[in-house]
Amino acid sequence: MKLLAAIIGFEARFFLFALMGVVAYKMLTGRIITVGLLMNKVTGANSPARIQLLFFTLAGAVFYLGAVAMEPAGFPDLPTELFAILGGSNLAFLGSKGVPRLLSFVRKFMETKT
C-alpha cells in the first residue's frame, strides 16, 4: 500500500512539473500571450484591481508552499485570515468589473425615463 501511495505521489508530481514546463515553454515562445494581462481593457492603463489580485494570490501561494515545506507529511490547515484576504481580493476585483457596468446600465436606464 505504501508503494502504491509513493507511485501515485510521484506521478502527480511528474504531471504537475510537466504541466508547469509546458505552460512556461508556451509563455516563452509566445503561444500564450501575456502582454496586457494587468491592463484595463477599456482605458489601456494598469489596472490596480488586477495587480492587487495577482499580488494577494501570489502571496497566498507562497504562504501555502511555506506551510507545506514546514509540514511535508500532509496538507497543512490554512488560517481563516488567508481565506478572508483572498476572498476580499477577489471581491474587490469583481467589484471593479461590475460597478462600472452597473453605473452604465443605470445611466442608460435613467436616460430612457426622461
N, C-alpha and C positions, 0 to 999 in steps of 0.2 A: 504494500500500500504506500509506503514511503517512497519507493521507487517511482510509482505512478505519479505521485504528487510532485516529485522532483522533475520528471519528464514534462508534465503539464506546465510547471513553472518555467522551465527552460524554453518550451515552445512559446509561451506567452511573451516572455522577454524577447525572444528572437523575432516574433511577429511585430512587437511594438518598435524595436530598433530598426527593423526592415522598413516598416511604415514611415518612421521618422526619417530614414535615409532617403526614401523615395520622395517624400514631400520636400526635404531640403534640396535634393537634386533638381526637382522641378522648379523650385523657387529660384535657385541659382541660374538655371538655364532660361528662365523667363517664361516657362509654360504655365506657371501660376503667377498671375500678375499681382504684385504687392504695391504698386505705385498708387498713391492716393487713398490708401486704406484709412488713414487718420484724417482725411479731409472731409469737410462738409460738402455734400453733393450739390447743394444749391449755390453757396457762396464761393466755394473753392478754397476757403481758408481752413486752417487747422481747427478741428472740432474738439473742444475741451471735453465734451461728453465721451467721445471715443477714446481720447487719451487717458482720461481717468479710469474708464472701464478696462483698458489694456493694463494700466499700472496696477490696479487692485487685483485683477485676475492673475497677473504675473507674481505679485506679492503673495497672494494666496497659494499659488502653485509652489513657490519657493518655501513658504512656511510648511506646506504639507510634505514636500520632499525632505525637508529638515527633520520633521517629525518621524517620517518613515526611516530615515537614516539613524535616528536615535533609538528606534524600536523596530528593528528589521524582522522580528518574529511574526508580526501580523500587522494589520491595518490599525493605525492609532486612531483614537477618538479625537474628533475635531472640536475645538471650542465653539460655543454658540456665537461668540463675537465674530468669528470668521464668517459664519453664515450670514450674520447681520450685515457685515461690511460688504460682502459680495452681493447680497440681495439689494442693499441700498445703492450700490454702484450700478447694478443692472436697472433698478428702478429709475435712477437719475438719467441713464442713457435712454430708456424707453420714454421717459417724460420729455426729454429733449426732442424725441422724434414725434411724439403725439401732440404736445401742446401747440406747436406752430400750425399743425394741420387742423386742430380743433379751433384755433382762433380764426384761421382762414375760412373754415366752414361757418362759423358764427357770423363773420363779416358778410359772407355771401348771403346767408340767410336773412340778415338784417337789411341788406340792400334790396332783397326781393320784397320785403314787407313794406318798404317806404315808397 
